[in-house]
Amino acid sequence: MSKDTRAITVGIDGSRAGLDAADWAAREAHRRHLALRLLHAGPDPVSPSDGGPSRATLDRAAVQLAYAHPALEIMARRTETPAVPALLAAAAESEALALGSRGFSDFAGFLVGSVALAVASRAERPVVLVRAGELPEDERVPVGEGTPPAEAPYLPVVLGLDLARPADDLIGYAFDTAAVRAAPLHVVHAWTLPPPPGYAVGARTWDDTAGQEDANRRSLAVILQPWRHKFPETTVVEQVVFGPAGHHLLKASIQAGLLVIGRRTTVGGSLGRVAHFVIHHCTCPVAVVPHD
């Protein structure tokens, strides 16, 4: 495929989670009028019992997706290059890269593999982690029997935003994603106060937090104002909350179709504590967007 072709790429590894991620990527490519690229990286297994996709598996996925999305341009490619470097190279040439999770655990939620974590922490473009079992109707508002699920409105896109680093790449991705879905955008900023010297648990008063919360609300409004002007048809809900960011983002994502979080490229291949927590526990797809 030409590097000039705008596409969504998805990593295919032969798992159910990978196929669910491919279906999500096909829907996203259709929404954005992009091509879809299916990529399997790494050597083929010696035998089918070893697991992993063969060329036939990759082609079968392409046929199934073409049948479900007849207007979509789909390209399937495999390479023997190891998974992480191959996916990182593909991400650099794509609008976004989608990868599947390995499902749920009663204790850990997402079982995110080492390849997905390594790619999400180093990719040059957004990486979307899609849980196993993700269905098209999961990103839309539940409807009654009289309305086809495909005609239901989309659930909100949730953006987790740090006011200290309001990166344009991160905010722009969230607004654009909400716009192509005609979905509301919920922007969540969670904050805490650093403990003062000699601080004792329970010593902080409400007055200590009320003034800072008001200042944060004003700052968030100022940051989002130009984006509201650029996307006037997008409904934006601003939420400033006190407490751990991971907890509040998970809470906001319960009724969301997508959670968008940032990753600082200057940290050097690290997702950060909040991102790690969110991608292992969130029940909706999570987009990790790199920014300076």
N, C-alpha and C positions, 0 to 999 in steps of 0.2 A: 504494500500500500504506500502511496506517496505520502511523504511527511506533510504535504500541504493539505491533505484530506482531514477535515475536522471530524473527530470521532470520539465516541465513548469506548473505552477498552475494558474488557472483563477477563479476569484470569479463570480459566477452566481447568479444574484438577480432577474431574471425574466424579466428584462428590455431589450429593444432593444439594448441599449448601452452595456449591459452585454454580449449579444449574439455576437455583433460585436467584443468585446474584446476577446471572446472565439474563434472566427474565426481567429483573429490576432494571438492569442496564439497557435492555431493549426498549422498555417503556420510557426511560429517561432520554435515550437517543431520539425516540419518536417525538417526545415533547419538545426537544431542542432542535429538531430537524437536522440531526447529525447521523453519520454512519455509525455502525456498531462493529467493533473488532473483537473477535474471540481469539484468545491466546492461551495455548498450553506451552509451558516451559519445562525443561528438564528431560532426561532420557525416558523413553518408553519403558514400562515394566518388562521383565523377562518373560513373564507369563501373566494371563489375566488375573490369576489368583493373587498376584502381588499388588493389585490395586492400581489406580491411576488410569488416565484416559489413553486410548489408542487413537490413531487418526480417525478410525470409524466412529469412535465416541464423539470426537470433535465435530465431524461432519454431521452426525445425527443431531447434535445440539443445534447446529446451524440450520438444518432442515426444519426442526421443530419451531425455532424462533422465526424463520421465514414464513412458515405457515401461520403462526400467530400474528405476525406483523408483516403483511405482504408488501407494504410500501417502504419498508426499511432496507437500506443497503447494508448487507452483512458480509463480512470477510472473516474467514477462519484461517489461522496460521499456527503452526507449532514450531518450536525451536528446541534444540538440545542444550541451549544455554541454561545454566542453573536458574531456578525460579526468581530469586530476589533480584539479581542484576537484569534479567530479562524483563521483569515487570517494571522495574525502575526506568529502564530505557523506553518501554512502551508508554509509561505514564508521562514521560517528558514530551511525547509526541501527541498526547491526547488532551481533550478537554477535561476528562476525569477518568479515573480508574476505579472499577468496582471489584470487590473481593468478597467471598462468602465466609461466614463464620461456620463453626462446626456444631452449632446448636446450643442447647441449654444444659445447665447443671443446676441441681437443687440449691447449690451453695454459691456458685460463681456466675450464673447467668450466661453471658457469652463465653464460649470456649474459643478464644481467638488464637489461631495458630501462630507459630514463630515467623512464618513467611509474611502473613498479613501485618503483624506488628512491625516487622523490619521495613516493609514497604511503606506503611503508613507513616513511619517516623522519619523517612528519608526522601520520599517522592517530591518531585518539583511541582506537581499538580495535585488537585484535590483527590483524595482516596476515600471511597465510600464503602463502608463495611456493612454487609447485608446479612442479617441472621438467617439461619436455616428455617424454612417454613414460611418465609415472607411471601404474602399473596398480594395480587393487585388491589383487592378490596381493603387491605390493611392500611393503605395510604389515603383512603377516602372516608368521608363521613358515613357512618352506618345509615342505611335507608330501609324503608319498608318494602314489602313485596311488589308494590306497584311501580317502583323505580329501578331500572337496570343499574347494577353497581357501577358500571363504567360511566354513567351519567351523574353520579353523585359528586358533590364538591370535594375538593381535596382537603385533608386535614392540615392544620397549620404547620409551617416550617418554623422551628425553634432555633434561634441563634444565641449561643453563649458568648457574651462580650465582656472583655476586660477593659475598663475605661482607661487604664494606664497604657494599653497597646491597642487602640482601635484601628486595626489595619484595614486599608481600603480593599485589599484582595479578599479578606474574610467577609467584610460587610457586603461588598459587591456580589460575591458568590451567593450569599444568603438572599439578598434582594432579588437577584436574577432568578434563582431557583423558585422563590415564591411567585414571581411574576409569570414564569412559564407555566405554572400550575394554576394561576389565578387563585392562589391560596393566601390566607393571612400570614403575616410574619410576626412572630412573638420574639422580642428581644429581651433576654434575661441577663441582668448584671447582679451577681452575688458578691457581697463584700463583708469584710470583718474589720475590726479595729485591732491594731497591734497592742498587746498588753503593755501598759506603762510600767516604769520601774517600781518595784514594790507592789505590783498588782496582786490582789487576792481575789479568788473566784467569788463572784457575786457582788463585787464592789462597784461594777459599772452601773450607772443609772440610765434611765430612758433618755434623759436630756443629752447624754453623751452621744447617743446614736442618732437621735432625731435630726440634729443639725447636719451631720455628715450624710445621712440618707437624703435629705433635701438637696444638698449640694450635688450628690451623685445623680439624682433625678434631673437636675438642671444640666449637668454635664452630658448625660445620655441624650437629652433632647437636642442639645447643640450639635452633638456628633451625628445624630441621625437626620437632622434637618435637611442637609443637601441631598441625602438619599431619598427622603420622602418627596422632595421636589423632582428628582430624577425618575422616580417610580410612583407617580401620583395615583395610579389605580390600585396600588397595593395597600391593603389595610395593615397598619402597624400597631402592635400593642407593646408598650414599654413596661417592663417589670423590674424594679429595683428591690432586692431582698437582702436581708441580713442573715448571714450564716454560710456554711460550707457550699462552695460552688457546685461540687459534684452532686450533692443531695438535691439542690434546687433544680439543676438541669435534668436529673432523672425524673423528678416530680413533674416538670414542665413537659417532658417528652412523652409522658404516658398517653396523652391525647394528641400526639404529633405524628406527621407523616415522615418527617426527617429532622434530625438534630444536626446542627452545624457548629463545629468547634474549630478553634485555631491551633496551629502548631508553629512555634517560632523557629525559623530556619537557622537563626544565629546561635541556637543552643547546641547545634551539632548532632542531629540525628536522635533527638530525645522527644518523646511525646509529652512528657510532663505528668505530674501526679493526677491532676483533674482529668486529663484526657484518658489516661490509663483506666481510671475508675469508671468513667462514663462508657467507654467502648466495651468494657467487660460486663456491664450491667444493663445498659439501655436496651429496651425491647423494640425500638424502631431503628431503621438504618441510620448510621452515623457518618457524616461527611467530615473528614479531617482536612482542613485547608491550610497549606503552608503560607507563611507570611514573614516579613522581616521583623 
